[in-house]
Amino acid sequence: MDVMNLITRDRRVSWHPFTQEAQAPPPVPIVAGRGAWLIGADGREYLDLISSWWVTLHGHAHPEIARAIAKQAETLEQVIFAGFTHEPAVRLAEELLARLPGLSRVFYADDGSTAVEAALKMACQFHLNRGHRRHRFAAFEGGYHGDTAGAMSAGRSTGFFDAFESMLFQVDRLPYPATWEGDDEVEGRDSACLQALDDYLAEHGADCAALLAEPLVQGASGMRMSRPVFLRRVMERCRRAGVLFIADEVMTGFGRTGTLFACEQAGLTPDLICLSKGLTGGFLPLSAVVAREEIYQAFLGDSFHTAFAHGHSFTANPLGCAAALASLELLRQNDSLRRVGEIEALHRRWLAELAGFPGVLRPRVRGAIAAFDLRDPNPGYHAAVGPKLRAFFLERGLVVRPLGETVYLSPPFCITDADLHRAWEAMAEAAQRFGG
Ligand SMILES: Cc1ncc(COP(=O)(O)O)c(C=O)c1O
């Protein structure tokens, strides 16, 4: 393949996401993927340490998932899901519900953003159908939920969406107790955040439809972690106030945090849970909102007015469902949660070493996700060190996409120990070189 020609053609016709096209280095042409590796058009190999934006679980081009999609494509590639149904969608719903005790209805959407959008609308209409107009929503400072209007409204505090301010609706912002290994002030910070939530619920709880949150790890705002006990207390308070708790597990779902779903670590069931990314093992865009029965029941009635008037052309696409079923089976067969535990242990060993570097701040780990911040005079998503780090890693054949001065690893679960050590060696080198 003519690599330079592909880049030139790309530059002529493509528009890449979250990219300043006037400044970005040329995109890297990729022709194949295998396991945790991506293969460049020039034959170079790149270790995918971010699971291609947190989607890949079992490895790239995994033959079992590829086969399941191909088989499904030869039988039924797509059918409208209003008024029709099909085996892969029903079976996937059954399989998801078997893994989400306390939840009983699966609503399919396309991707993380549209799942969040659907969940927000469900929460709004749930209260309305029961005779209460609740016009407020709440979300945590630093939460990111996607790029559609509702998701942006909830994720406004990330600062990604300033240009769209006029398109967004009000979402009340609550403080979030980001914590890390060895953080001896976490108790106090948790308590202050819970007090702020209590105050908020006392004042506005009766008007608040739902609290939307990324459980345990806020991804895009810098892998900001919080404790399961904090999550549990938040969920308890929402339940008491009649405010729906929407768990955005688009990033944390399917083993990323060490349990199949992050909410399991709080020991409570959310009212609605949004799933995507790892749902199909990272093969196809598909998402689901899984709801408690009480919520579903509120939409039943004798007129269309109480029905959920929401859907997408590709709702419950059979290919996506087939991929998801194959991925769930691989999670079981591969004992992936055990593997995530091993990855976490390896992360911990290296983080303990890096924690001794003067430029490394706030080392943190949860399941397959490890992160730390580099000491930087101008921290934030636009920190100048970000692009330099990305280039540093790419030169070494490592796909790492720092979030400002936050460096993190969130590899596919199939990564080998040897490859992970190699990644951490580069992390250590970067921390010494760029850590101020
Ligand atoms: C927690 C969370 N929610 C929602 C989204 C949006 O998902 P998508 O990019 O598939 O629309 C993301 C994407 O990174 C996410 O991390």
The ligand as a MOL file (V3000), in Angstrom:
LIG
                    3D

  0  0  0     0  0            999 V3000
M  V30 BEGIN CTAB
M  V30 COUNTS 16 16 0 0 0
M  V30 BEGIN ATOM
M  V30 1 C -18.5840 7.4850 30.0620 0
M  V30 2 C -18.9090 7.7470 28.6270 0
M  V30 3 N -20.1760 7.9610 28.2760 0
M  V30 4 C -20.5300 8.1760 27.0000 0
M  V30 5 C -19.5820 8.2120 25.9990 0
M  V30 6 C -19.9880 8.4640 24.5970 0
M  V30 7 O -19.8790 7.3120 23.8460 0
M  V30 8 P -19.7900 7.3650 22.2520 0
M  V30 9 O -18.4770 7.9980 21.9190 0
M  V30 10 O -19.8740 5.9380 21.8260 0
M  V30 11 O -20.9370 8.1710 21.7740 0
M  V30 12 C -18.2420 7.9920 26.3220 0
M  V30 13 C -17.2070 8.0280 25.2810 0
M  V30 14 O -16.0430 8.0460 25.5230 0
M  V30 15 C -17.8960 7.7620 27.6780 0
M  V30 16 O -16.6290 7.5590 28.0460 0
M  V30 END ATOM
M  V30 BEGIN BOND
M  V30 1 1 1 2
M  V30 2 1 2 3
M  V30 3 2 2 15
M  V30 4 2 3 4
M  V30 5 1 4 5
M  V30 6 1 5 6
M  V30 7 2 5 12
M  V30 8 1 6 7
M  V30 9 1 7 8
M  V30 10 2 8 9
M  V30 11 1 8 10
M  V30 12 1 8 11
M  V30 13 1 12 13
M  V30 14 1 12 15
M  V30 15 2 13 14
M  V30 16 1 15 16
M  V30 END BOND
M  V30 END CTAB
M  END
